[in-house]
């Protein structure tokens, strides 16, 4: 951004003003473009990395760790761990390019005052099991409670200080959260999607992003699900048919190199 150095910046570039006692420069100079060509499963995209961010959704202990919530209720979390290795390679490359890494995680209030009965019914349909906010029997961590071990990102994918964190309270990362405001302040219009479960929280967030006008790209090998395979296949079909594009991490590496 080319802003008079004698002025002070108010806001987050590119959605920022430059001001002093007499002037408010509200032109908002654009970020320097970084165009690349990205091959997806349906067509080649010409996109601007300066307007891109990656959303990493729910790579948390409760979903991905053998001592977490899903494992406790008998779910095989092996498929939910499959994005870890490709994300370990991809995220440093994106950070190096200046693309923000945004961690979208369940992080509920301890009192659950904003959580509906329908949400609490998920995975606890009889009401007598371990549900949202309940302590895990093996370590006492509160299920998906903000600040608990259960809600923390798995150790293999530790967020860095420059990354952005957004707590969510439903499957969609946009519902009742500041995510949309953050992305618009940062000038991000193209979103890469990763995480778990791809047919649930990742898909719900991707759909809402599409409805809000964002360009959506699902990074297939960086997303997983513990659901049956037909759920994955239906998700991939619907993303390509209705909501955006599907690529993989190698496609992004190729775009960055070229």
N, C-alpha and C positions, 0 to 999 in steps of 0.2 A: 504494500500500500504506500502511495506517495502522499504523505501528509506533512504539512509545514511543521518542522521540528520545534518551532517556538510555541506551538499549541499543545495543550494537554488532551490526552485521549480519554473519552468517556465511553464505556461500553466494551464489547468484545468484537474485535475485527473479524469479519468485514462489517458487522452491524455496529459501527462505532462513529461517534462524533469527535471532532477536534475543536477545542474551545479555549478561549481566554476570556478576559473581562468584557471584551468588545465584540468577539466573533464566535459564531457557532457554525463550523463547516460540517454540513450534513450531507455531503455528496457521497460518502461511503465508497471510496475508491475500491475497485474489485481486487480480489486476489490474483496473483500471476497465474495464468492457466498452465496446466500440466496435462495435455491431452495424450491419451494412449488408445491403442486398439486392443480390445479384449474379446477373445473368442468364447462364445457360449454355445449351448447345445442347440439353439435355434437360429442364431445369427451372430455376426460380428458387431460388437458395439464400439462406437467412438465415444469415449467418456473423458471427463476432466477430473483427474485425481485431486486437484485442488478443491473440488466440491464433493469429495467422497469421505465416508467414514465407515468403519466396521462396527456392527453391533454383535457382541458376544453374549449370548443369552443363556442364563441358568447353568453355567458350568460350575455348579456348586456341590458341596459335599453331600447334601441331601439327595441329589440326583445321580451323582457320579462316583461316590466313594462307597466301598464295601461296608463301611460302618454307618452310612447315612440312612435317611428315611425310607427311600425306595427299597434298598437292600433289606431293611428291617421288616418290611411288609411282604418280602418274598420275591421281589423283582430282580432279575438278573441285570445288573447295571453295566455289564461288559459293553453292550452297544453304546451306552451313554458315554463311555470313556474313549470311544474311537476317535472323536475330534481332537483329543488332547495332543497327540503327536503332530498332526498337520498344523494345528494352531501354534505349537511351539516353534515351527519353522516360519509360518506366515506372519504372525504378529510382529516380530522384530523387523521384517522387511517392510511392512506397512508403516510402522513407526518411523523407520529411517526415511521413508518417502514423505513423511509429514502427515500421514492419514491418522486421524484420531481413533483410538481404540476405546470403545464405550461398552462398559460392562453393565448389562441389564439383568438384575438379579432379584428374585423374591427377597424381600426384607421387611417383614411384617412388624407392626406395632406390637409390643408385648401384651396390650389389652385387647387386641384384635377388634377394636371398635369400628374399623372401616371394612371388615371382612363379613361378607354375607353368609347366611346359612348354606346357600348353594355351594359356595366355595369351600366351606368347612366340611361339606358332605363328601367332597372328592377324596378318595382313598380312605375315608372313614364313614362308610355308609350306614353302619349300625350305631355310630356314636360311641362305641365302647373300645375303640382302638386308639392308636397313636396318630393324632391328626395335627393340624396347624397349631403351633404354639405349645404342643405337649413335649415333655422331655423324652429324648431317646433313652430306652432302657439301658443301653450299654455304656453311655457316657454322660447322660443328663442334658445334652445340648438341646435347646428348644427348636423344634422343627420350623425351619424357614423364618426364624425370628431375627430381625436386624441385629447384627453384632454377635450372633452366636456362631459356634463352630459349624453348626448344621447349615447355616446360610452362607458361609464363607466360600469363596472360589477355591477349587482344589489346588493343593500346593504346587502341582506341576505347571499351573498357569497363573502364577502370582501376578496380579496387576502392578504396574509401575506407577510412580507418583504422578507422572504426566497424563496417565489415563483418566478417563471420566467414568464415574460410577453413578448409576441411577437405580434406586430401589423401585420395584414394582409390586403390585398387590393383586393382580389378576394375571391371566395368561398373556394378555397384551402388554407390552412395555410402554405403550402410549396412553393406556387408560389411567387417568387420575395421577399422572406423573409429569415431571418437567421435561421429558425427553424431546417433545416437539419444539418447545421454546429453545432448548439448548441447540438443537440442530439448526434451527432457523437463525439464531444468533451467530453460529459458526459459518453460515452460508453453505451448509451441506445439503445437497439435493440427490446424490447418488449414495445408496446404502448397500453395503455388503452384509449378509446375514450368516451367522454361525451359531452353534450351540445345540442345546437340547430342550425339550424333545422337538424334533423338527416338525412333527405333525400337530403339535399342540402349541406351546409357548412361542416357538420360532415362527410358525405359520400364522398365529394370531397377530403377532407383532408385524410381520411382513404384510399381511392383509391390511392392517390399519395404516401402515406406511403408504401402501398403494392408494388407499382411500384419501389420504391426506396430500397426495400428489408427488410423493417421492419416487425415484427410480429404484427398483428393488432387484438385487442380484443375490441369489442363494448360492453359497459356496458349499457344494455338495459333500465333499470329503471332510469339511469342518463342521458338519452338522450330523447328529445321530438321533436315534430314538429307540426306546425299549418296547415300542409297540410292534405288532406284527408287520411283516414286510409289505403287506398290501396297503398299510397306512402310509408308509414311505413312498410307495409308488404313486398313490393317489395325490400325495403332497407335491411330488415332483411334477406330475402331470398338470395339476392346477396352477402351480407357480408359472410354468411355461405357457399354459393356455390363457391364464387370466391376469396374473399379478406381477409378472416380471420375467426374469431370466435365470438360468441355472448354469453355473460354471464350476470349476474346481480350483484348488490352490495352485496347481501347475499352470493353469490358464492365466492366473494373476501374475505368477512369476514370469511367464513369457511376456506378458504385457509390460511389466516393469523393465525387463531386459531390453525390449525393443523400442 
